[in-house]
């Protein structure tokens, strides 16, 4: 019997690996949901939802829309730094569509689509889109950690578990080190890759040259957006994006009758959002709810309020962004057709 081609074996292994990650994520979601629901009386939750002050939800949606407008503007700024001539309006469709795909697909596949499929509809390179995505994620993580650290600072010593503080410190150090490496070491690495390219460009295998060229192009794109001025602008806009999302959490807290607390809102938003980094089922079901439930309990909310907010916060972030992205994908077919057109041009050598 003839052996299968190597690329088929590789694709099969990758498919099995993704399936395993998905199964592990779903199992983790079920475990998290068990810890959330085990002591909850659903009749009390239904009563809490029935007495929720719904005008606060509209206020929260408005604040969330402001935050996502800032996110789209940030992406436009980063793409322009890479040399792409794009507008905020043009970036809105691909950005929201990728968020919607992230919300319904496992393994954050929406980010992959934004980096490799949607750039064709904007006329930008995949390396530029990937580089901006890397800096976006790093800026978001560090901004959330700053918000979480600020929330911890306002709580009395010992009010929060020491494990929360330890995790913040560890992730903050790692994130800050990554950012410093991006600022100070990208240029030397790009120069080194350029030197390697000149040494192997006339040799085989061509696959190695292609890999080195791809990494070099990504490094150059990261180099273009990793100047202090660009990073300062990115973080400034990032604080605006999370201020908008914070408004949603604060509004929902008010709607359930909780006392207004800015540190409490920061703690709830930061813990719930950082929990989405944990591999789970599509839509971040499970880890998000457990983190939100825990945060509300830590700030003095009842179990009913914690369960109600866990559900409402998740829906408040998930439903509007998924709906907006789905509408865009339905009515803007060019998002996916553009990549097919670009592939045909590439094959023709245009």
Buried (B, 14 or more C-beta within 10 A) or exposed (E): EEEEEEEEEEEEEEEEEEEEEBEEBBBBBEEBBEEBEEEBEEEBBEEBBEEBEEEBBEBBBEBBBBBBBBBBBBBBBBBBBBEBEBEBEBBBBBBBBBBBBBBBBBBBBBBBBBBEBBBBBBEBBBBBBBBBBBBBEBBBBBBBBBBBBBBBEEBEEEEBEEEBBEBBEEBBEEBEEBBEEBBEEBBEBBEEBBEBBEEBEEEEEEEEBEEBBEBBBBBBBBBBBBEEEBBEBBBEBBBBBBBBBBBBBBBBBBBBBBEEBEBBBBBBBBBBBBBBBBBBBBBBBBBBBBBBBBBBEBBEBBBBBBBBBBBBBBEBBBEBBBEBBBBBBEEBEEBBEBBEEBEEEEEEEE
